[in-house]
Amino acid sequence: MTAYVEAVSGIRPKMRRAIIMVQDLVMVLIAVALSLTLSQSRLSFDAFSTGGLVCWAVIVLAAHLLFRASGLYSTVWRFASTPDFFNILKGCGSLTVVLYLAAVAFRSFYQPVSGLNERQFIVFFLVSFTIISAPRLYYRFLRDGASWRILRRAASDPSIKQALFIGRLSEADVIVRFTRTSVPAEYAIAGIMATESDAPLGTQIQGVPVVALRPRLVEVLEEYVKGTENLDLLIFGNGVEREIEDYAELVRVARHSGIAVVQFSGLSELGQGGRLVLDAVEMETIMRRSAVATDTARIGAFVGGKRVLVTGGAGSIGRILVKRALELGAEAVLVADNSEFGIFQLDQLIDENDRDRLTSRIVDVTDRPHMMRLVSEFKPAIIFHAAALKHVPLLEENWEAAIETNVFGTLACAEVAAECGVPQFLLISSDKAVDPTSVLGVTKRAAEQIVSSLHETHAAPFHAGGLNGHQAGVHHAHHIGAHRPGTKFIAVRFGNVFGSNGSVATIFQAQIEAGGPVTITDRRMTRYFMTVAEAVDLVIMSAADAEQRQGRDDYAIYMLDMGKPVPILEVAETMIRMAGKSPYTDIPIRFTGIRPGEKLHETLHGENEEVVKLDTAKIFGLRTDVVEWARIEAALPALVAAMHDRDKAAALAILAGLYRAEEDIGGAPRDHAVPKTAGQVG
């Protein structure tokens, strides 16, 4: 019987429905025979005569029509729900009444029939309902036997959270074993939904039944949540989001039913009354890209034992960089950030065992003397420069702050890295820097050019513009001289990350929690998205790759593979569904129009940039026009003067001159650009 149920479950829905229909009709004929046998009826005609066969055919036809009319096949494989059994009751009751009336009419108007009375029809109703319901009930037992477990255990100990597990059977074995031996008990796994399509349905893992298999996980979960109100938790196995296509839909079904959703990521404190490590399932996981497993060994070898400085380390990307560096075995990590509250929040995220390797300093990255003192004392092997202002519409109004932080802050930190002989300096850039139309984009592009130019000239003497006297409107140049060769300057360019401060996901989440409306600038708008964790690992991988490169195979700018751009409207609709709501009905969506500086579609590289595929997955090198340092140095005093005069147009024109040909902005032809190369000089 189990093999039959598994076989029927695996075939196509239309064929499965036909098989169920035939099965029900056979059950009706068996019910007729059983009712006559059990009531010891002796019919006055031969059941296998021509008239008898016609009678059987009429019963089959009537049963099929009445069962269809009763809605028995509208939810053909949802055997467990109350409406399904009510449909069976209606069908069998209607069939019994019709057959009884037909027998009375036939007996009254055509031919008397002995051996038939009301008793046979009562028995027929009971038998037909029982044997038609039985296969459905058995299937429910095989698939969702956990229902009774949940009801029973919830009543005995309501403090224990009842859970379904979705993942590999090997992982389910570990989790079930751990939950049963942990003290005090927190979770009870009531059923397993296996991601392996060939797993044995109906079998048990340490007494816990396998209740569903791929590809029917969503269908089974939808039916299952209707059958019990005592399910508290849906636990996904580690990495399941990369294994099954229905991950987002499973999350939606669970949350819509008020069931919490978490993801298993490991066990902590083993041997000491440990705990399951269950992480919240966030939008960044649901709107996943096709991810590639991180080469942990390589980035661990790169970071392990090094001293790491992260500017903007209390920000969205910076804090994950800090955590990851500590996880990978960095000797020490220094955070430089101007947000006191951000540093406080970061400290709460860091594991107690790692805090002795973490140092935090409240400092503005544009404060060159302070940064010089920090770097001189800490002596980092690498600086991850993540400090930046990055809110597009806000920076259109606050353009001076954008230039101050994104341009002069990058310049100050790069100067300090050069003077102190830091082996590597990495700038976190943005896709907004490609063909920029916003203040953010222009400033990030200028920051890229500063880093690229220093990359080209890193072994040569240069004069770098410092920031002393900037507040008075005077720009003083600081002669650094021949700084220690070996400082590697690179930038890493990528798009939006889920969950970062000010990201659409964060904004949408707040709007959904407030009941809407969710605001979108334009229904056509698309953006690249990446999880913060993946972005950080690829940034570190880029630094590891750059460390090994020299000569023409060297790259000043790396670009991360962001996959395909995602419509912002799709993100909003998905997030609303994840919250258990319906877009446009429960949560309205309003289109507000494109704001200053925004684009409909972002790109990761310009037409004049050559993308070079590397041997490292998800990372590309970029060959792009690089402005010589002398030209950047010459532009800085004019930029300071434009800021002093509060002349936004002039300031942006100067910045544009650092990446566009001068004839494009009304100046003389560009003489100092190094065309189409990112190769290291010297």
DRENZARO-924662 format. One line per 4 residues: number of its first residue (from 1); their letters; for each residue x, y, z of C-alpha. Coordinates in steps of 0.1 Angstrom, whole numbers, always signed. Each point is the difference from the previous one (the first is absolute). Layout:
N
NUM	a	X,Y,Z | ...
//
This chain:
682
1	mtay	+0,+0,+0 | +29,+24,+8 | +16,-7,-33 | -34,+7,-18
5	veav	-4,+33,+19 | +36,+11,-9 | -5,-10,-36 | -33,+20,-3
9	sgir	+16,+30,+18 | +28,+1,-26 | -20,+2,-32 | -15,+30,-18
13	pkmr	-31,+16,+15 | -24,-8,-29 | +10,-36,-1 | -1,-2,+38
17	raii	-35,+14,+0 | -11,-26,-26 | +14,-28,+21 | -18,+13,+31
21	mvqd	-33,+1,-19 | +4,-36,-11 | +10,-10,+35 | -31,+16,+15
25	lvmv	-23,-17,-26 | +16,-34,+8 | -6,+7,+37 | -37,+7,-7
29	liav	-4,-33,-17 | +18,-17,+29 | -23,+18,+24 | -31,-13,-19
33	alsl	+13,-36,+2 | +9,+4,+37 | -33,+16,+10 | -19,-29,-16
37	tlsq	+23,-26,+16 | +0,+16,+35 | -38,+4,+0 | -4,-36,-14
41	srls	-22,+12,-28 | -12,-25,-26 | -7,+18,-33 | -27,-14,-22
45	fdaf	+21,+7,-32 | +34,-11,-12 | +26,+27,+7 | +19,-10,-31
49	stgg	-29,-2,-24 | -5,+27,-27 | -24,+19,+23 | +25,-4,+29
53	lvcw	+29,+14,-20 | -22,+29,-11 | -8,+6,+36 | +37,+1,+9
57	aviv	+7,+24,-28 | -27,+23,+12 | +13,+0,+35 | +35,+8,-12
61	laah	-12,+29,-22 | -22,+14,+28 | +29,-3,+25 | +24,+19,-23
65	llfr	-24,+28,-8 | -11,+4,+37 | +36,-1,+12 | +10,+27,-24
69	asgl	-30,+21,+9 | +9,-4,+36 | +34,+16,-6 | +19,-31,+9
73	ystv	+26,+6,-27 | +3,+37,+2 | +27,-5,+26 | +9,-35,-11
77	wrfa	+31,-7,+21 | -8,+21,+30 | -12,-30,+19 | +7,+13,+35
81	stpd	-22,+30,+2 | -35,+1,+15 | -17,+12,-32 | +13,-30,-19
85	ffni	-16,-25,+24 | -32,+21,-1 | +0,-3,-38 | +3,-38,+3
89	lkgc	-29,+1,+25 | -21,+20,-25 | +9,-22,-29 | -7,-33,+17
93	gslt	-32,+13,+16 | -13,+14,-33 | +9,-33,-18 | -18,-20,+27
97	vvly	-32,+21,-3 | +0,-1,-38 | +5,-38,-1 | -27,-5,+26
101	laav	-25,+21,-19 | +10,-17,-33 | -6,-34,+16 | -34,+10,+14
105	afrs	-11,+14,-34 | +12,-31,-18 | -17,-23,+24 | -32,+20,-1
109	fyqp	-4,+7,-37 | +19,-28,-18 | +9,-32,+19 | -2,-11,+36
113	vsgl	+35,-7,+14 | +4,-20,+32 | +31,+2,+22 | +2,+38,+0
117	nerq	-12,+22,+29 | +11,+30,+20 | +24,-20,+20 | +22,-8,-30
121	fivf	+2,+37,-9 | +10,+11,+35 | +28,-26,+0 | +10,+12,-35
125	flvs	+3,+36,+12 | +22,-10,+30 | +22,-24,-20 | +4,+24,-30
129	ftii	+10,+29,+22 | +24,-21,+20 | +19,-16,-29 | +1,+32,-21
133	sapr	+14,+20,+29 | +24,-27,+11 | +27,+5,-27 | -1,+37,+6
137	lyyr	+3,-4,+37 | +29,-24,-5 | +18,+24,-22 | -4,+27,+26
141	flrd	+15,-24,+25 | +30,-6,-22 | +5,+36,-10 | -11,+20,+30
145	gasw	+0,-24,+29 | +17,+28,+19 | -34,+17,+4 | -10,-24,+28
149	rilr	+35,+3,+16 | -4,+38,+1 | -34,-1,+15 | +10,-25,+26
153	raas	+33,+16,+10 | -14,+36,+0 | -25,-11,+25 | +25,-17,+22
157	dpsi	+27,+27,-1 | -11,+33,-16 | +34,+16,+7 | +17,-22,-25
161	kqal	-1,+15,-35 | -14,-24,-26 | +19,+1,-33 | +2,-14,-35
165	figr	+34,-4,-15 | +7,+5,-37 | +34,-12,-12 | +22,-31,-5
169	lsea	-7,-31,+20 | +36,-1,+13 | -4,+34,+15 | -35,-9,+13
173	dviv	+16,-29,+19 | +24,+23,+17 | -27,+26,+9 | -25,-26,+13
177	rftr	+27,-17,+21 | +11,+33,+15 | -35,+13,+8 | -8,-32,+19
181	tsvp	+32,+0,+21 | +2,+38,+7 | -9,+12,+35 | -22,+19,+4
185	aeya	-20,-11,-31 | -9,+30,-23 | -10,-16,-32 | -17,-32,-12
189	iagi	+3,-10,-36 | -34,-14,-9 | +5,-7,-37 | +27,+0,-27
193	mate	-5,+14,-35 | +29,-14,-19 | +18,+19,-28 | +11,-33,-15
197	sdap	-25,-11,-27 | +9,-37,+5 | -4,+0,+38 | -24,-27,+14
201	lgtq	-34,+16,+7 | -16,-12,+31 | +32,-13,+17 | +13,+14,+32
205	iqgv	+32,+16,+12 | +2,-8,+37 | -37,-3,+2 | -7,+32,-19
209	pvva	-19,-6,-33 | +11,+12,-35 | -31,+18,-10 | +8,+15,-33
213	lrpr	+25,-2,-29 | +11,+22,-28 | -15,+14,-22 | -33,+1,+20
217	lvev	+13,+19,+30 | -21,+31,-5 | -32,-20,-7 | +5,-22,+30
221	leey	+8,+30,+23 | -31,+18,-12 | -22,-30,+9 | +19,-6,+32
225	vkgt	-3,+34,+16 | -38,-2,-5 | -1,-32,+21 | +15,+13,+33
229	enld	+2,+32,+19 | +28,-13,+23 | +29,+3,-24 | +24,+27,+12
233	llif	+31,-2,-22 | +12,-8,-34 | +38,-8,+0 | +19,+0,-32
237	gngv	+32,-20,-3 | +33,+17,-6 | +3,+11,-37 | -35,-11,-10
241	erei	-6,+33,-17 | +25,-10,-26 | -14,-35,-5 | -37,+6,-6
245	edya	-19,+24,-23 | -30,+3,+23 | +19,+14,+30 | -17,+34,-2
249	elvr	-35,-15,-4 | +6,-23,+30 | +9,+30,+21 | -31,+19,-12
253	varh	-24,-29,+8 | +14,-4,+35 | +0,+37,+8 | -34,+5,-14
257	sgia	-12,-27,+25 | +17,+17,+29 | +29,-26,+2 | +34,+13,+8
261	vvqf	+28,-8,-25 | +36,-5,+9 | +31,-16,-16 | +23,-25,+17
265	sgls	+36,+11,-2 | +17,-23,+25 | +3,-10,+37 | +17,+20,+27
269	elgq	+15,-9,+33 | -1,-38,-7 | +5,-21,+31 | -11,+29,+22
273	ggrl	-38,-2,-3 | +4,+16,-35 | -25,+17,-22 | -12,-1,-35
277	vlda	+12,+30,-19 | -31,+12,-19 | +3,+32,-21 | -29,+21,-11
281	veme	-9,-3,-37 | +5,+34,-15 | -10,+15,-34 | +36,-2,-11
285	timr	-2,-38,+2 | -35,-2,-16 | +9,+23,-29 | +32,-21,-5
289	rsav	+22,+0,-30 | +17,-31,-13 | +28,-1,+26 | +33,-17,-3
293	atdt	+16,-15,+31 | +26,+22,+15 | +36,-11,-1 | +4,+2,+37
297	arig	+34,-15,+0 | +14,+27,-23 | -15,+30,+17 | +9,-15,+34
301	afvg	+36,-4,-11 | +0,+36,-12 | -15,+16,+32 | +12,-25,+26
305	gkrv	+27,+15,+22 | -2,+35,-15 | -9,+33,+16 | -30,+15,-17
309	lvtg	-14,+36,+0 | -36,+6,-11 | -11,+36,-5 | -38,+3,+3
313	gags	+2,-32,+20 | -32,+7,+18 | -20,+3,-33 | -19,-27,-18
317	igri	+28,-15,-20 | +28,+11,+24 | -15,-20,+30 | -2,-32,-21
321	lvkr	+36,+6,-12 | +10,+3,+37 | -18,-31,+11 | +13,-20,-30
325	alel	+36,+11,+6 | -2,-12,+36 | -16,-33,-11 | +28,-5,-25
329	gaea	+26,+3,+27 | +13,+36,-3 | +26,+9,+26 | -18,+32,+8
333	vlva	-27,+22,-15 | -3,+38,+4 | -33,+17,-8 | +1,+37,-9
337	dnse	-35,+16,-1 | -15,+33,+9 | -33,-16,+14 | +1,-6,+37
341	fgif	-33,-19,-1 | +12,-20,-30 | +31,-11,+19 | -22,-9,+30
345	qldq	-22,-22,-22 | +30,-16,-16 | +14,-9,+34 | -33,-18,+8
349	lide	+4,-21,-31 | +35,-13,+7 | +5,-32,+18 | +13,+3,+35
353	ndrd	+30,-21,-9 | +10,+23,-29 | -3,+34,+18 | +36,-1,+13
357	rlts	+11,+2,-37 | -22,+29,-8 | +7,+37,+5 | -24,+28,-9
361	rivd	+8,+37,-4 | -25,+28,-6 | +17,+20,-27 | -9,+18,-32
365	vtdr	+19,-14,-30 | +6,+36,-13 | +20,+7,+31 | +34,-8,-15
369	phmm	+22,+6,+31 | -23,-23,+21 | +0,-27,-26 | +38,+3,-3
373	rlvs	+3,-5,+37 | -23,-31,+0 | +17,-16,-30 | +35,+7,+13
377	efkp	-8,-16,+33 | -21,-29,-12 | +22,-9,-30 | -27,-18,-21
381	aiif	+8,-24,-29 | -31,+11,-18 | -25,+28,+1 | -35,-6,-11
385	haaa	-14,+35,-7 | -38,-5,+4 | -7,+35,+14 | -23,+19,-23
389	lkhv	-32,+20,-3 | -23,-18,-24 | -36,+12,+0 | -7,+13,-35
393	plle	-28,+26,+4 | +14,+12,+34 | +34,+6,-15 | -14,+21,-28
397	enwe	-8,+26,+27 | +31,-7,+22 | +25,-1,-28 | +28,+16,+20
401	aaie	-2,-27,+26 | +1,-26,-28 | +32,+15,-14 | +15,+4,+34
405	tnvf	-5,-36,+10 | +0,-20,-33 | +28,+19,-17 | +22,+17,+26
409	gtla	-6,-27,+25 | +12,-26,-25 | +30,+22,-9 | +10,+5,+37
413	caev	-2,-37,+7 | +19,-9,-32 | +27,+26,+10 | +4,-15,+34
417	aaec	+2,-35,-14 | +27,+11,-24 | +21,+19,+26 | -3,-28,+25
421	gvpq	+9,-27,-25 | -32,-20,+5 | +3,-29,-24 | -35,+2,-14
425	flli	-28,+26,-2 | -35,-11,-13 | -28,+25,-8 | -36,-13,+2
429	ssdk	-15,+16,-32 | -35,-1,-15 | -18,-5,-33 | -11,+36,+4
433	avdp	+35,+9,-12 | -7,-13,-35 | -11,+29,-23 | -11,+19,+31
437	tsvl	-31,+22,+0 | +0,+8,+38 | +22,+17,+25 | +6,-34,+16
441	gvtk	+11,-15,-33 | +23,+28,-9 | +17,-1,+33 | +4,-37,+0
445	raae	+14,+2,-35 | +25,+26,+11 | +10,-23,+29 | +5,-28,-24
449	qivs	+23,+22,-21 | +20,+10,+30 | +6,-36,+9 | +6,-10,-37
453	slhe	+25,+27,-5 | +19,-9,+32 | -1,-36,-12 | +18,+11,-32
457	thaa	+26,+21,+18 | +4,-18,+33 | +37,-6,-5 | +7,+36,-11
461	pfha	+5,+32,+20 | -31,+22,+1 | -15,+30,+18 | -34,-7,+15
465	ggln	-24,+27,+11 | -7,+0,+37 | -30,+15,+18 | +17,+24,+24
469	ghqa	-15,+34,-3 | -30,-13,-19 | -25,+16,+24 | +17,+34,-7
473	gvhh	-3,-5,-37 | +38,-5,-5 | +14,-32,-14 | +35,-10,+10
477	ahhi	+19,-26,-19 | +20,-25,+21 | +31,-14,-16 | +0,-37,+8
481	gahr	+31,-7,-20 | +9,-35,-12 | -24,-20,+23 | +9,-36,+7
485	pgtk	-6,-21,-31 | -25,-28,+3 | -31,+19,+10 | -27,-16,-22
489	fiav	-30,+23,-8 | -31,-17,-13 | -37,+7,-2 | -29,-25,+0
493	rfgn	-32,+10,-18 | -34,-16,+7 | -37,+9,+3 | -25,-1,+28
497	vfgs	+1,-23,+30 | -30,-11,+18 | -5,+13,+35 | +25,+28,-2
501	ngsv	-8,+34,+15 | -24,+18,-23 | -4,-30,-24 | -34,-6,-16
505	atif	-5,-31,+20 | +4,+19,+33 | -23,+28,-12 | -27,-25,-13
509	qaqi	+1,-20,+32 | -7,+31,+21 | -28,+11,-23 | -16,-35,+1
513	eagg	+1,-1,+38 | -17,+34,+0 | -28,-14,-22 | +11,+17,-32
517	pvti	+1,+14,-24 | +32,-13,-15 | +14,+27,-22 | +19,-7,-32
521	tdrr	+14,+27,-23 | -8,-18,-33 | -15,-34,-8 | +28,-5,-26
525	mtry	+29,+6,+23 | +25,-28,+5 | +30,-5,+22 | +27,-25,+6
529	fmtv	-1,-18,+34 | +24,-21,+20 | +0,-12,+36 | +23,+18,+23
533	aeav	+18,-32,+10 | +7,-9,-36 | +11,+35,-9 | +25,+1,+29
537	dlvi	+15,-34,-8 | +5,+10,-37 | +15,+33,+11 | +25,-19,+21
541	msaa	+6,-24,-29 | +7,+30,-22 | +26,+12,+24 | +16,-35,+1
545	daeq	+0,-1,-38 | +16,+34,-3 | +28,-9,+24 | +12,-26,-24
549	rqgr	-1,+21,-32 | +27,+21,-16 | +6,+17,-34 | -25,-1,-28
553	ddya	-22,-26,+18 | -5,+25,+29 | -33,+18,+4 | -8,+32,+19
557	iyml	-38,-7,+0 | -17,-32,+6 | -37,-6,-8 | -22,-25,+17
561	dmgk	-25,-22,-20 | -33,+12,+13 | -21,-24,-21 | -30,+14,-18
565	pvpi	-17,+33,+11 | -32,-4,+20 | -31,+22,-5 | -5,+21,+31
569	leva	-38,-6,-4 | +7,-38,+3 | +20,+6,+32 | -29,+20,+15
573	etmi	-26,-26,-10 | +21,-29,+13 | +6,+18,+33 | -37,+6,+5
577	rmag	-8,-36,-6 | +27,-11,+23 | -17,+21,+27 | -32,-21,-6
581	kspy	-17,+29,-18 | -13,+5,-35 | +15,+27,-22 | -24,+27,-11
585	tdip	-28,-14,+22 | +14,-2,+36 | +30,+23,-7 | -4,+26,-27
589	irft	+29,+8,-23 | +5,+36,-11 | +22,+13,-29 | +16,+34,+9
593	girp	+22,+7,-30 | +37,+0,-5 | +19,+22,+25 | +29,+23,-8
597	gekl	+32,-20,-9 | -18,-34,-4 | +2,-22,-31 | -25,-25,-12
601	hetl	+27,-26,-5 | +35,-3,+14 | +29,-15,-17 | +32,-15,+14
605	hgen	+24,+12,-27 | +1,+27,-26 | +3,-4,-38 | +36,+10,+1
609	eevv	+10,-25,+26 | +12,-35,-9 | -12,-28,+23 | +25,-27,+5
613	kldt	-11,-34,+13 | +23,-13,+28 | +5,-36,+12 | -18,+9,+32
617	akif	-38,-4,-1 | -22,+31,+2 | +29,+24,-4 | +11,+19,-31
621	glrt	+29,+24,-7 | -7,+33,-17 | +22,+18,-24 | -10,+37,-1
625	dvve	+13,+34,-7 | +22,+12,+29 | +9,+37,+6 | +36,+7,+9
629	wari	+6,+12,+35 | +13,+34,-11 | -34,+8,-14 | -18,-10,+31
633	eaal	+24,+20,+21 | -6,+30,-21 | -38,-3,+3 | -1,-1,+38
637	palv	+6,+37,+8 | -27,+10,-25 | -24,-25,+16 | +7,+14,+34
641	aamh	-6,+35,-13 | -34,-10,-16 | -11,-15,+33 | +10,+32,+18
645	drdk	-21,+20,-24 | -28,-25,+3 | +0,-4,-38 | -14,-34,-6
649	aaal	+1,+1,-38 | +37,+9,+0 | +8,-27,+26 | -18,-27,-20
653	aila	+17,+12,-32 | +34,-3,+16 | -8,-35,+12 | -14,-9,-35
657	glyr	+33,+11,-15 | +17,-28,+20 | -17,-27,-20 | -13,+17,-32
661	aeed	+19,+14,-29 | +4,+38,+5 | -15,+8,-34 | -32,-17,+13
665	igga	-2,+26,+28 | +11,+31,-18 | +37,-2,+6 | +31,-8,-20
669	prdh	+6,-35,-13 | +11,-25,+26 | +37,-5,-1 | +7,-19,+32
673	avpk	-23,-30,-2 | +15,-34,-2 | -23,-17,-25 | -16,-34,+5
677	tagq	+25,-15,+25 | +0,-10,+36 | +35,-14,-1 | +24,+9,+28
681	vg	+29,+23,-9 | +34,-6,+14
//
